[in-house]
Amino acid sequence: MKRKSVKLYTPENMLESFYDAIRTNKLKELHIPHSSVFYIRAAIEADTGVRYTLKHVETAMKAEGMLNDV
């Protein structure tokens, strides 16, 4: 039976979360969004001045079919 991994969503400070996951040996549980999520968020912020969370942008992109559930 295949075990499904648990993905903990990273907060906005990705580098700090990455190092914390290494320190606590939980790197497999760390979820880092696809690079396109960062680019889309930056484009939205440049156009509107509103900075959405990474989770918000990623969820919207999945709903629009722009990301496959990886």
DRENTI-142176 format. One record per residue: residue in three letters; x, y, z of N, C-alpha, C, O, CB in turn. Coordinates in Angstrom, 2 decimals. Glycine has a CB too. Layout:
residues N
+------+---------+---------+---------+---------+---------+---------+---------+---------+---------+---------+---------+---------+---------+---------+---------+
! code !     n.u !     n.v !     n.w !    ca.u !    ca.v !    ca.w !     c.u !     c.v !     c.w !     o.u !     o.v !     o.w !    cb.u !    cb.v !    cb.w !
+------+---------+---------+---------+---------+---------+---------+---------+---------+---------+---------+---------+---------+---------+---------+---------+
!  ALA !       X !       Y !       Z !       X !       Y !       Z !       X !       Y !       Z !       X !       Y !       Z !       X !       Y !       Z !
...
+------+---------+---------+---------+---------+---------+---------+---------+---------+---------+---------+---------+---------+---------+---------+---------+
***
This chain:
residues 70
+------+---------+---------+---------+---------+---------+---------+---------+---------+---------+---------+---------+---------+---------+---------+---------+
! code !     n.u !     n.v !     n.w !    ca.u !    ca.v !    ca.w !     c.u !     c.v !     c.w !     o.u !     o.v !     o.w !    cb.u !    cb.v !    cb.w !
+------+---------+---------+---------+---------+---------+---------+---------+---------+---------+---------+---------+---------+---------+---------+---------+
!  MET !    0.85 !   -1.18 !    0.00 !    0.00 !    0.00 !    0.00 !    0.89 !    1.24 !    0.00 !    1.80 !    1.35 !    0.82 !   -0.96 !    0.00 !    1.22 !
!  LYS !    0.64 !    2.15 !   -0.90 !    1.44 !    3.35 !   -1.02 !    1.04 !    4.36 !    0.06 !   -0.14 !    4.63 !    0.25 !    1.29 !    3.97 !   -2.42 !
!  ARG !    2.04 !    4.90 !    0.74 !    1.80 !    5.89 !    1.78 !    1.76 !    7.28 !    1.17 !    2.64 !    7.64 !    0.39 !    2.89 !    5.82 !    2.86 !
!  LYS !    0.77 !    8.06 !    1.52 !    0.65 !    9.42 !    1.00 !    1.42 !   10.36 !    1.92 !    1.24 !   10.34 !    3.14 !   -0.84 !    9.84 !    0.88 !
!  SER !    2.28 !   11.19 !    1.33 !    3.07 !   12.10 !    2.15 !    2.23 !   13.29 !    2.59 !    1.32 !   13.72 !    1.89 !    4.31 !   12.58 !    1.38 !
!  VAL !    2.56 !   13.80 !    3.74 !    1.89 !   14.97 !    4.28 !    2.68 !   16.19 !    3.88 !    3.89 !   16.25 !    4.12 !    1.74 !   14.88 !    5.83 !
!  LYS !    2.03 !   17.16 !    3.27 !    2.71 !   18.36 !    2.84 !    2.32 !   19.52 !    3.76 !    1.16 !   19.92 !    3.81 !    2.38 !   18.69 !    1.38 !
!  LEU !    3.29 !   20.04 !    4.46 !    3.06 !   21.20 !    5.29 !    3.30 !   22.43 !    4.42 !    4.35 !   22.53 !    3.78 !    3.98 !   21.20 !    6.55 !
!  TYR !    2.38 !   23.33 !    4.39 !    2.54 !   24.50 !    3.55 !    3.50 !   25.47 !    4.19 !    3.39 !   25.80 !    5.37 !    1.19 !   25.17 !    3.29 !
!  THR !    4.43 !   25.93 !    3.40 !    5.45 !   26.83 !    3.91 !    4.91 !   28.24 !    4.04 !    4.10 !   28.68 !    3.22 !    6.68 !   26.82 !    3.01 !
!  PRO !    5.35 !   28.95 !    5.05 !    4.97 !   30.36 !    5.17 !    5.70 !   31.20 !    4.13 !    6.44 !   30.66 !    3.30 !    5.26 !   30.90 !    6.59 !
!  GLU !    5.51 !   32.48 !    4.17 !    6.09 !   33.38 !    3.18 !    7.61 !   33.41 !    3.21 !    8.23 !   33.67 !    2.18 !    5.56 !   34.75 !    3.38 !
!  ASN !    8.22 !   33.16 !    4.34 !    9.67 !   33.18 !    4.43 !   10.21 !   31.80 !    4.06 !   10.45 !   30.96 !    4.94 !   10.14 !   33.59 !    5.86 !
!  MET !   10.40 !   31.56 !    2.77 !   10.77 !   30.25 !    2.27 !   12.14 !   29.78 !    2.76 !   12.29 !   28.62 !    3.14 !   10.75 !   30.27 !    0.78 !
!  LEU !   13.12 !   30.66 !    2.75 !   14.47 !   30.27 !    3.14 !   14.52 !   29.84 !    4.60 !   15.16 !   28.84 !    4.93 !   15.43 !   31.42 !    2.89 !
!  GLU !   13.85 !   30.59 !    5.46 !   13.80 !   30.23 !    6.88 !   13.10 !   28.89 !    7.07 !   13.54 !   28.07 !    7.88 !   13.08 !   31.33 !    7.69 !
!  SER !   12.03 !   28.66 !    6.33 !   11.31 !   27.39 !    6.42 !   12.16 !   26.23 !    5.94 !   12.14 !   25.14 !    6.51 !   10.01 !   27.46 !    5.61 !
!  PHE !   12.91 !   26.47 !    4.88 !   13.79 !   25.44 !    4.33 !   14.85 !   25.03 !    5.34 !   15.05 !   23.84 !    5.58 !   14.45 !   25.93 !    3.04 !
!  TYR !   15.53 !   26.00 !    5.92 !   16.57 !   25.70 !    6.89 !   15.99 !   25.06 !    8.16 !   16.62 !   24.19 !    8.76 !   17.32 !   26.97 !    7.26 !
!  ASP !   14.80 !   25.48 !    8.54 !   14.16 !   24.88 !    9.70 !   13.81 !   23.42 !    9.43 !   13.96 !   22.57 !   10.31 !   12.89 !   25.67 !   10.08 !
!  ALA !   13.36 !   23.13 !    8.21 !   13.04 !   21.74 !    7.84 !   14.30 !   20.88 !    7.83 !   14.25 !   19.71 !    8.21 !   12.35 !   21.70 !    6.47 !
!  ILE !   15.41 !   21.44 !    7.39 !   16.68 !   20.69 !    7.42 !   17.09 !   20.44 !    8.87 !   17.49 !   19.33 !    9.23 !   17.79 !   21.47 !    6.66 !
!  ARG !   16.99 !   21.48 !    9.68 !   17.41 !   21.37 !   11.08 !   16.59 !   20.32 !   11.83 !   17.13 !   19.58 !   12.64 !   17.28 !   22.73 !   11.77 !
!  THR !   15.29 !   20.26 !   11.56 !   14.40 !   19.34 !   12.27 !   14.20 !   18.01 !   11.53 !   13.39 !   17.18 !   11.94 !   13.06 !   20.00 !   12.50 !
!  ASN !   14.94 !   17.84 !   10.44 !   14.88 !   16.61 !    9.64 !   13.46 !   16.35 !    9.11 !   12.99 !   15.21 !    9.14 !   15.34 !   15.41 !   10.47 !
!  LYS !   12.80 !   17.38 !    8.64 !   11.45 !   17.26 !    8.09 !   11.38 !   17.80 !    6.66 !   10.36 !   18.35 !    6.25 !   10.46 !   18.00 !    8.98 !
!  LEU !   12.46 !   17.64 !    5.92 !   12.52 !   18.17 !    4.57 !   11.48 !   17.53 !    3.65 !   10.96 !   18.19 !    2.75 !   13.92 !   17.96 !    3.99 !
!  LYS !   11.18 !   16.25 !    3.87 !   10.18 !   15.56 !    3.03 !    8.77 !   16.12 !    3.23 !    7.92 !   15.96 !    2.35 !   10.19 !   14.07 !    3.33 !
!  GLU !    8.52 !   16.76 !    4.36 !    7.20 !   17.30 !    4.65 !    7.03 !   18.74 !    4.17 !    5.93 !   19.28 !    4.22 !    6.94 !   17.23 !    6.14 !
!  LEU !    8.09 !   19.35 !    3.70 !    8.06 !   20.75 !    3.28 !    7.46 !   20.88 !    1.89 !    7.84 !   20.16 !    0.96 !    9.48 !   21.35 !    3.31 !
!  HIS !    6.54 !   21.79 !    1.74 !    5.92 !   22.04 !    0.43 !    6.44 !   23.37 !   -0.10 !    6.24 !   24.42 !    0.51 !    4.36 !   22.05 !    0.53 !
!  ILE !    7.10 !   23.31 !   -1.24 !    7.57 !   24.52 !   -1.91 !    6.79 !   24.65 !   -3.21 !    6.85 !   23.75 !   -4.05 !    9.14 !   24.48 !   -2.17 !
!  PRO !    6.06 !   25.74 !   -3.39 !    5.26 !   25.90 !   -4.60 !    6.12 !   25.94 !   -5.87 !    7.31 !   26.25 !   -5.81 !    4.42 !   27.17 !   -4.51 !
!  HIS !    5.50 !   25.63 !   -6.98 !    6.16 !   25.70 !   -8.29 !    6.63 !   27.13 !   -8.54 !    6.01 !   28.08 !   -8.06 !    5.20 !   25.23 !   -9.42 !
!  SER !    7.70 !   27.27 !   -9.27 !    8.27 !   28.60 !   -9.52 !    7.28 !   29.55 !  -10.20 !    7.35 !   30.76 !   -9.99 !    9.51 !   28.48 !  -10.38 !
!  SER !    6.37 !   29.02 !  -11.00 !    5.40 !   29.88 !  -11.68 !    4.50 !   30.61 !  -10.69 !    4.01 !   31.70 !  -10.99 !    4.55 !   29.06 !  -12.63 !
!  VAL !    4.28 !   30.02 !   -9.51 !    3.45 !   30.67 !   -8.48 !    4.12 !   31.96 !   -8.03 !    3.44 !   32.97 !   -7.82 !    3.23 !   29.72 !   -7.28 !
!  PHE !    5.43 !   31.94 !   -7.88 !    6.17 !   33.13 !   -7.47 !    6.10 !   34.21 !   -8.55 !    5.93 !   35.39 !   -8.24 !    7.64 !   32.78 !   -7.16 !
!  TYR !    6.24 !   33.80 !   -9.82 !    6.18 !   34.76 !  -10.93 !    4.80 !   35.38 !  -11.07 !    4.67 !   36.59 !  -11.27 !    6.58 !   34.07 !  -12.23 !
!  ILE !    3.77 !   34.56 !  -10.96 !    2.39 !   35.07 !  -11.08 !    2.09 !   36.04 !   -9.94 !    1.48 !   37.08 !  -10.16 !    1.38 !   33.91 !  -11.07 !
!  ARG !    2.51 !   35.68 !   -8.73 !    2.27 !   36.56 !   -7.59 !    2.97 !   37.91 !   -7.79 !    2.40 !   38.96 !   -7.49 !    2.76 !   35.90 !   -6.28 !
!  ALA !    4.20 !   37.88 !   -8.30 !    4.93 !   39.13 !   -8.55 !    4.24 !   39.96 !   -9.63 !    4.20 !   41.19 !   -9.52 !    6.37 !   38.82 !   -8.97 !
!  ALA !    3.71 !   39.31 !  -10.65 !    3.01 !   40.02 !  -11.72 !    1.72 !   40.66 !  -11.20 !    1.40 !   41.79 !  -11.54 !    2.69 !   39.07 !  -12.89 !
!  ILE !    0.99 !   39.93 !  -10.37 !   -0.24 !   40.47 !   -9.78 !    0.09 !   41.67 !   -8.91 !   -0.60 !   42.69 !   -8.96 !   -0.99 !   39.39 !   -8.96 !
!  GLU !    1.13 !   41.55 !   -8.10 !    1.52 !   42.65 !   -7.23 !    1.96 !   43.88 !   -8.03 !    1.64 !   45.01 !   -7.66 !    2.64 !   42.20 !   -6.29 !
!  ALA !    2.68 !   43.65 !   -9.13 !    3.12 !   44.77 !   -9.97 !    1.94 !   45.47 !  -10.63 !    1.94 !   46.70 !  -10.77 !    4.09 !   44.28 !  -11.04 !
!  ASP !    0.93 !   44.70 !  -11.03 !   -0.24 !   45.27 !  -11.70 !   -1.23 !   45.93 !  -10.74 !   -1.78 !   46.98 !  -11.05 !   -0.95 !   44.20 !  -12.48 !
!  THR !   -1.44 !   45.31 !   -9.59 !   -2.51 !   45.79 !   -8.70 !   -2.01 !   46.42 !   -7.40 !   -2.74 !   47.18 !   -6.75 !   -3.41 !   44.65 !   -8.36 !
!  GLY !   -0.77 !   46.12 !   -7.04 !   -0.25 !   46.62 !   -5.77 !   -0.65 !   45.76 !   -4.58 !   -0.31 !   46.07 !   -3.44 !   -0.71 !   48.02 !   -5.54 !
!  VAL !   -1.39 !   44.69 !   -4.84 !   -1.85 !   43.79 !   -3.78 !   -0.92 !   42.58 !   -3.74 !   -0.67 !   41.95 !   -4.77 !   -3.34 !   43.34 !   -4.01 !
!  ARG !   -0.42 !   42.25 !   -2.54 !    0.45 !   41.08 !   -2.39 !   -0.34 !   39.95 !   -1.73 !   -0.61 !   39.99 !   -0.53 !    1.72 !   41.43 !   -1.55 !
!  TYR !   -0.69 !   38.95 !   -2.53 !   -1.40 !   37.78 !   -2.03 !   -0.42 !   36.77 !   -1.46 !    0.77 !   36.80 !   -1.79 !   -2.25 !   37.14 !   -3.15 !
!  THR !   -0.91 !   35.88 !   -0.62 !   -0.05 !   34.83 !   -0.09 !    0.24 !   33.81 !   -1.18 !   -0.50 !   33.70 !   -2.16 !   -0.69 !   34.15 !    1.15 !
!  LEU !    1.32 !   33.07 !   -1.00 !    1.66 !   32.03 !   -1.96 !    0.57 !   30.98 !   -2.03 !    0.23 !   30.48 !   -3.10 !    3.00 !   31.39 !   -1.59 !
!  LYS !    0.02 !   30.64 !   -0.88 !   -1.04 !   29.64 !   -0.85 !   -2.27 !   30.11 !   -1.63 !   -2.88 !   29.32 !   -2.35 !   -1.43 !   29.32 !    0.60 !
!  HIS !   -2.62 !   31.38 !   -1.48 !   -3.77 !   31.94 !   -2.19 !   -3.55 !   31.86 !   -3.70 !   -4.44 !   31.44 !   -4.44 !   -4.02 !   33.40 !   -1.75 !
!  VAL !   -2.38 !   32.27 !   -4.15 !   -2.09 !   32.25 !   -5.59 !   -2.04 !   30.83 !   -6.12 !   -2.57 !   30.55 !   -7.20 !   -0.75 !   32.96 !   -5.88 !
!  GLU !   -1.41 !   29.93 !   -5.38 !   -1.32 !   28.54 !   -5.82 !   -2.70 !   27.89 !   -5.91 !   -2.99 !   27.17 !   -6.86 !   -0.42 !   27.73 !   -4.87 !
!  THR !   -3.55 !   28.15 !   -4.93 !   -4.91 !   27.60 !   -4.93 !   -5.70 !   28.13 !   -6.14 !   -6.40 !   27.37 !   -6.81 !   -5.65 !   27.95 !   -3.62 !
!  ALA !   -5.57 !   29.41 !   -6.41 !   -6.26 !   30.01 !   -7.56 !   -5.74 !   29.42 !   -8.87 !   -6.52 !   29.15 !   -9.78 !   -6.08 !   31.55 !   -7.56 !
!  MET !   -4.44 !   29.24 !   -8.97 !   -3.87 !   28.67 !  -10.20 !   -4.33 !   27.23 !  -10.41 !   -4.59 !   26.83 !  -11.54 !   -2.33 !   28.72 !  -10.15 !
!  LYS !   -4.44 !   26.45 !   -9.33 !   -4.94 !   25.07 !   -9.45 !   -6.40 !   25.07 !   -9.88 !   -6.81 !   24.26 !  -10.70 !   -4.78 !   24.32 !   -8.11 !
!  ALA !   -7.18 !   26.00 !   -9.31 !   -8.61 !   26.08 !   -9.67 !   -8.79 !   26.44 !  -11.14 !   -9.76 !   26.00 !  -11.76 !   -9.32 !   27.11 !   -8.79 !
!  GLU !   -7.88 !   27.22 !  -11.68 !   -7.96 !   27.63 !  -13.09 !   -7.31 !   26.60 !  -14.03 !   -7.31 !   26.79 !  -15.24 !   -7.29 !   28.98 !  -13.28 !
!  GLY !   -6.77 !   25.53 !  -13.47 !   -6.15 !   24.50 !  -14.30 !   -4.74 !   24.85 !  -14.75 !   -4.22 !   24.24 !  -15.68 !   -7.00 !   24.23 !  -15.49 !
!  MET !   -4.13 !   25.83 !  -14.12 !   -2.79 !   26.26 !  -14.53 !   -1.70 !   25.41 !  -13.89 !   -0.56 !   25.41 !  -14.35 !   -2.58 !   27.73 !  -14.16 !
!  LEU !   -2.04 !   24.68 !  -12.84 !   -1.08 !   23.78 !  -12.17 !   -1.70 !   22.41 !  -12.03 !   -2.89 !   22.28 !  -11.72 !   -0.67 !   24.34 !  -10.78 !
!  ASN !   -0.89 !   21.40 !  -12.24 !   -1.33 !   20.04 !  -11.94 !   -1.00 !   19.77 !  -10.51 !   -0.01 !   20.28 !   -9.99 !   -0.66 !   18.99 !  -12.88 !
!  ASP !   -1.82 !   18.97 !   -9.84 !   -1.55 !   18.62 !   -8.45 !   -0.37 !   17.67 !   -8.43 !   -0.49 !   16.51 !   -8.83 !   -2.80 !   17.98 !   -7.76 !
!  VAL !    0.77 !   18.16 !   -7.97 !    2.01 !   17.37 !   -7.98 !    2.27 !   16.80 !   -6.62 !    3.27 !   16.10 !   -6.43 !    3.19 !   18.22 !   -8.41 !
+------+---------+---------+---------+---------+---------+---------+---------+---------+---------+---------+---------+---------+---------+---------+---------+
***
